[in-house]
Amino acid sequence: MRIAILTAGSRGDVQPYVGLGVGLQRAGHQVCLPAPEAFRSLITGAGLEFMPVKGLNPQELRRLPEVQAVMRKATRPTAMLTMLRIGQRYMADILDEYWGSSKDAELLVASTTALGALDCAEKRGIEHVYAPQQPLAPTRAFPSPFLAPFGVRLDSVLNRPTYYLMYLVLWQVFRTAINNWRRKMNLPPRSGFSYWRRLQAQVTLCGFSPSILPVPADWPPNHHVTGYWFLDEPPGWQPPADLLRFLESGPPPVYVGFGSMGEDDPTRMTRVVLEALQLGGQRGVLLSGWSGLGNSPLPKTVYRLDSIPHSWLFPKMAAVVHHGGMGTTAAALRAGIPEVIIPLGGDQLFWAKRVEQLGVGIQCASLQKVTAQKLAAALDEIATDTALRQQAVALGAKIRAEDGVGRAVAVIQDHLGQ
């Protein structure tokens, strides 16, 4: 079967679906993954078919002045709404891209960010599987991950309404673009209620670990928590020789990286990190990412990387400091390494709080407010808290025993009657 996996966003929004695609291809399916040119090597390196799309590159989006302005206050709920409105401008083009990318596909697998994939599947008369990395179905077990600024209360009657509120916001922002596209394709427009009901009726794969968020008792049976969809380093991959020498020259360093996020002043953030490491007498590995972290001169106790497989690097670290993105959070949990999360916005605050509730990491100040002293204190707490480190090791063993990709592939094939 030919399967198209539709997603959008940064590397953290793409890489898990590459891992899922590898599993589907090993099961005998033909998998293509449409994405901007920046992700070509990631996709083809995993042996999947890459399909270039012309949509706005997420790296370019991040550089827009209005996006930079939003990022300075991203932990506020109003900032998330502003980002959605920016995305609204490109929705019509994105829908056209998904339509073209789904040509010849017999099944569409759609991520959280792939709004409109359901409409493409409807028009083509093919199967659709919803595959978010976050819990999106209403439950009283925990609130919507995207409303974490209001707090993460477990098992509360106040949690279910947060999902309806989040969906209402999304529908209000994108309904015009979606219904205009549907009219263009001779499909009847939909109301928010009918769209929500149809989406929730889809076979849904939740790409997170049940060890992190247990399956809610009030979820429908078509929602499956499969475990994380990890993508390990390709066969034959070798780390840089100078990185190996650095790792062997002293105690395990602290990893620091903020992926595609980062703030609009990477020089300030680099200074904060270097000062925090110096205060704690620790070595560091900085991942530059799209934010340009570590571009200024570094001491000999700090090594800078542009990119590297987390699956290889994290088990060699003393701690992982990051922004709370789903992919980095999962990789650190799998490695059994304590985390310090410095969230920027979106669902990052939810995962940061959940890591803290599980006793395997610390939520630090937001990326805009963190100081060297606050980060150094968090790293010192991790270094001296034996129970926290032991809990991280134990949870890592549980996650490594899971087969999220295998479980997701099995659900898809069962749905297809294979």
N, C-alpha and C positions, 0 to 999 in steps of 0.2 A: 504494500500500500504506500502511496506517496503522501507524505505528511509535511505540512508547512507549519512551522512554529513561529508565531507572531509575537514580537515583543518590541519595546522601545525604551530608550533611556541610556544610562551609563553602563559601564562594564558590569557593575553589580546587578543590573537589570537584565543583562544578556547572558553572562557566563553560566548561571544555573540551568538555563534552557539549552545551552550547548551540551551540558552534562546529561540532561534528559534526552536530547537528540541522539547522543552517542548510544545510550541504552536502547532507544527505539531502533536505531540502525543495526545494532547487534542482534536484535530480535527479528531482523529480516526486512525491515521497512526502509523505504527511501526517504531521507529527511533533508529538507532544505530550510535554511534559516535566513530570511531577508533581514538586512541590517545596513547601517551606513558603512562606508569604506573603512573607517577606523577599526572595525571589528573583523575585517577579512581574514587576517592571519589567525585570530582566535578560532574562528569557525572552520576554516580549511585545515588548520593544524590538527583539529580534532577529527578530521575525515568527513565532515559534513559538507553539503553543497551550499555555497555562499551565493546569495542573490542580492546584488547591490540595490539600494534604494536611494532616491534623490532627496529624501526628506532632510530637514535641518539637522546637521550634525550636533549631537548633544554637547560636544566641546565648544562649538560655536555659540550654542544657546547660552552656555554658562558665562560666556564673555560679554553678553549683551549688558549694557549699563543698567537697565531696569532690573535684570536678574541679579546683578551684583548688589543693587540696592536692597532687593528683597532678602538676599542671603545674610545681610547684616542684622536682620531681625527675624530670621527664619523660624525660631522657636515659637513665635506668636501665631495663633490660628489664622489671623488675618493675612499673614504672609503666604500661607498655603493657598488661600483663596486667590491671592494675586498671581501666584505661579500658575494656577489652573486657568486663569483668564489669559495669561500669556500663551499657554498651550492651546487655548481655544482658537487662536488665530490660524494655527496650522492644522486644525482638525480636518478640514475638507481635503487638504493635500494628503494627510495621513491615510484617510479612508480610501482615497484613490490608489495610494501605494499598496495598501493591504489588498485591494481588489486585484491589482496587477500581480502581486506576489502570490496570490492564492490560485492563479491559473494552473490547471492540471492537478491541483491537490484534491485528495479524496477525504482528507481530515484536516481541520484546523485546530491547533493547540494554541490557546491564547493566554498571555500573561495578564497580570493586574493592569499594566499600562496599555494593553492592546485594545483600547476602546474601539468598537466598530467591527471587531472580528466576527462577532455573532451575526451582524448584518450581512457581512460578506458570505458567511456560511449559509445563511438563509437564502440569499439570492442565488448562490451556486447549487443549492440543494444538496449540500454535503454535511457530514458530521462535524460537530464542534465540541471540544473539551475545554473547560475553563480551568486554568492552572495558575492561580495566584500564589505568591510566596508569603502572603499574609492571610490571617483569618478574616474573611469578609462576610460570612453569614451571621445573622443576628444570634446572639447567645447572652445568657446572663452570667456566663463563666468569667468573661473579661470584656473590656470595652473595645471599640474600634481602635486599631493601632494608630489610626491617623488623628485620633482625638486625645492622644496621650497627654498633651499639655494640661488637660483637665484632671489628670491623675489616672492611675491604673488600679482600680478597685476590683478585687476578685470576688466572684459569686455575689453579684448585686443586681437587684431589679433595675437599677439605673443603667446597666450596661447595654441592654437590648436597644433602647432608643438611640444610642450613639451611632449604631449602624444605619438606622433609617435616616438620621440627620446627615450622615456623611453621604449617603446615596442621594438624598435630596439636593445637597450642594452640587454633587457631580452632575446630576441630571439637569439642574438649572443652568449650569455652565455650558454643557455640551449638547443639550437637546436640539437646539436649532440646527447645528452643524450636522448632527446625526440624521434628523428627520429631513433636512434638505437633501442629503445624499440619498436617503431612501426614496424620496420622490423622484430624484434623477434616475434611479435604478428601477422605477416603476414598482416600488414597494410601498405599502400603506404606512403612513407615519404612526408612531407609537406614543402612547402616554407613558409617563414615568412609572405608573403602577404596573402596566403590562410588560414594560421592558424589564423591570426589576424581577417580576414573577418568572419571566422566561429565562433570565440569566440564572436565577437561583435554582431552576429546574434542570440545568445542565449538569452532566457528570463533572464534578469538581475535584481537582487534585490540589491539595494544600502542601506546598513544598517546604514544610518546616517539621521539626522533630516532635513527636508526641512526648518525648522526655522534657521538652521545653514548655510546650502547651498541650496538656492532655486533651484528648478529643472530648468536646462538650457533650453532655448527655442530651441536650436539647437540639442538636444538629440533625438535619435530615440524613437518611442513609446514602444519598448520592454524593455526600461530601466525605472525602477520604484524606486523612492526614497521613502522608506517605513517608515522611522523613525528608531530609535535605537532599538536593540534587547536586552532588559534588562533581567537579571536574578536576581530576588529578593531572599532574604534569605528564606530557606526552612521552611515549617510550623513547628512550635514548637521550632524554633531556639532561643536560649537565649544567650545574651552577657555575658562575664565574669563578675562576681560580683565585682571584684576589679576595672574593667574598669568603671562600673556604679558609684562606689564610687568616682573614680577620676573625672569623668565628673561632678558630683554633688558638688564637693569640691571647685569649682571656676568658673571663666568665661569660655566661650567656647574656646577651644584650637585651634591651627593650626594643621591641618593634613599635614604630610610630608611623601611621599613615592615615590619610583622610580621603583616599580614593579620588573620585571625581568631584568631591564636595569642596572642602577647604573654604577659607574665607577669602575676601578680596585683597588681603594683605598677607601673602605667604611669608614675607620677610619678618613681620611681627610674630607670626606663628612659629617660624623656625627659631627665632630668638627665645620664645617662651619654652620651647621643647629643649633646646640646648642648655638653657639655664636650669631647667628642672632636672635634667640628667646630671648636670654638674653638682647641683645641690645634694643629690642622692649618691654621688660617686658611681654612677652607672654608665655603661656603654650603651650605644644605640644603633639601630638600623632604621634609616628614614626612607620611606617610599615616597618619591616625589609626586607621582600621580599627575592628574590634570591641574592640580592646584599649584604646582611648582614648589612644593615644600623642600627645603634643603638646597636651594639653588645658590645660596650664599656660601662663603668659605666655611668648612667644617673642621673641627678638631680631629686628631687621629683616633679618638675614641668613638667616633661616629662614622658609619658607612652609609652612603647614599645609593639607592636603587631607583631605576625607572619603573621596573615591573619584575615580578617573580612569582612563581606558584606558591600560594599560601600553604598548600598541603605539604610542601617540602620545607619551607622556612619556619612556620610557626612552632613545630615541636622543638625547635632549637632555641627558642626565645625564653626569656625569663618572664615576660609579660607582653601583652599586646595592647597598645593605646590606639584607639580609632574612633570614628564618628558614629558608629552604631548602625552602619548599613547592614542589610540582611546577610550578604555574602561574607563579609569580614567577621561579623558576629558568629556565624555558623562555623567558619573555619577555625576560629579561636576556641569555640566550644568543643569542636571535634578533636583539636590538638590537646585538650585538657590543660590549657594555659589560662591563668587569670587575666581578666580584661579590665581596662580603664576606658570607659566610654565617654567621649566628649561630644554630645549630640549637636546636630545643627538644626534639624527639623524633620517634618514628615513622620514616618513610623520609627525613626531612630530613637525617639524618646521612649517609645513603648518597649523596644528591645533592651534599651539601657536599663529601664526599671525592672524588666523581667530578669535580666542577668543578675541584678542586685538582689531581687527577691529570692532567687535560687541560691544565693550565697557563693557565686563563682566570680564575682567582679564588682566593680564600683562605678556608679554614675557620677562623673565629675561635673564641673560647671559647663555651661554651653560653650561652643566654639568661640562665640563672640566675647565671652566673659572670663574664660579660663586664664589663669595667671601661672607663672612658673612655680610659685609657692603652693598653689592648689594642686597642680599636677604632681609636684614632688611629694606632697603629703599623701596623695592617693597611691603613688608608687611605693612609698615607704610602708603604707598600711598593707599593701599586697605582699610586700617582701617579708613582713613580720607576722602575718596572720596565717598560721599553720593550717587551721581548719578550713579557711577559704581555699588554699592551694589544694588540700586533700579533696575537697568537694569538687573542684574543677577537674582534677584527675579522674575521679569516679564518674562524673557526668560525661567526660570525654570518652571513657570506655563504653558507656551505654550508647552514645551516638555512633561510635565506630562500629558497633555491632549491628546497627540498622542498615538497611539497604533501600534508601529512599528512591533511587532510580529504578531498581528492580521492582519495587512495590508499585510505583507509578506506571511502569510499562505493563505490569500484570493487570492493573485496573483498566487501562486503555484497551488492551487486547480482549479482556472479558466483555467490555462494553461493545466492542466490535464483533463479538462472537467468534474470536479466533482462539 
